[in-house]
Amino acid sequence: MHRTWHLPTSPPTTAFRVQVAYGVLNSNDALLTPYIDASLSHNSNTYTTGLRYALATGMNPDLSASHKQRSNSNNDNRLFLQLRSDL
């Protein structure tokens, strides 16, 4: 068996990601979690803020908005509504 290894031709890049979140438990045993997420890299930066709500019934809505800033000025704004369920 012969293996050939190739080194990448592009220079290495750096990336940094951080998320800050905290949970607040309310009287209905539901957990409200506001969060901020930042992802920084050589080609783009993405900033997201959102709100997760974990209900005692197993339904978990998540509302978030993000802004992606690219080095080529092709920026992107998104709004997400996700719904997860524990079945």
N, C-alpha and C positions, 0 to 999 in steps of 0.2 A: 504494500500500500504506500503510495507516494502522496504527500500533502504539499501543497504550494501555499505559502503565506504571502499576502500582499499588504504592504503598508498603505494607509490612506494617503491620497495625493493632496487632499485639502488640509489646510492648517487646522489645528484643534481650536475649538471655540469654547466659551464659558457660558454657563447658565446658572441662574439663581432663582429659587422659588420659595416663597414664604406664604403661610396661611395663618391668619389670626381669627380665632372663633371663641365664643363663650356661650354657655348654655344657661337658660333661665327656666326653671321648672315652675309651672303655674299650678293652680289648685285642681285642675282636671287631669293631672298626671301627664300633661303634654310638655314637651321640651322645645322651647323656642331658641334657635341658635342663629344669631346674626354672624356673618363672617365677611372677611376681606381676603382676597387671594391676589398675589402679585407674582408674575413670572417674567423675569428679565433675561434676555439672551442677546446675542450679537446681532441678529436680524430683526427681532421684534420684541415688544414689551406688551404684556397682557395684564390688565387690571380688572378684577371681578369683585363685585359686592353682591351679597345675597342674604336670604333669610330662609332657613330650614325650620320646618315645624313637624316634630315627631308626635303624632297623636296616639293616645292610648288604644285606639281602634286598629292600629296598624297602618293607617294611611299616613304618608309622609310627603307633603308638598314641599317643593323647593323653588323659590322665585329668585332669579339672579339676573344681573345685567353685567356685560363685559365690554371692554374697549380694547381692541388690539391695534397697536401702533407699529407699523412696519417701516423698515429703513427705506423702502421704495415709495413711501407715502401712500400706499394702497391700504388705508386704515379700514377697520371693520368694527361696527357696533352691533351687539346682539342682546336680545332679551329672551330669557329661558323660563319656562314654567314646566317643571318636572313633577310627576306624581308617582311615588313608589308605594307598593303595598306588600305587607307581610301576609302571604296566603298560606 
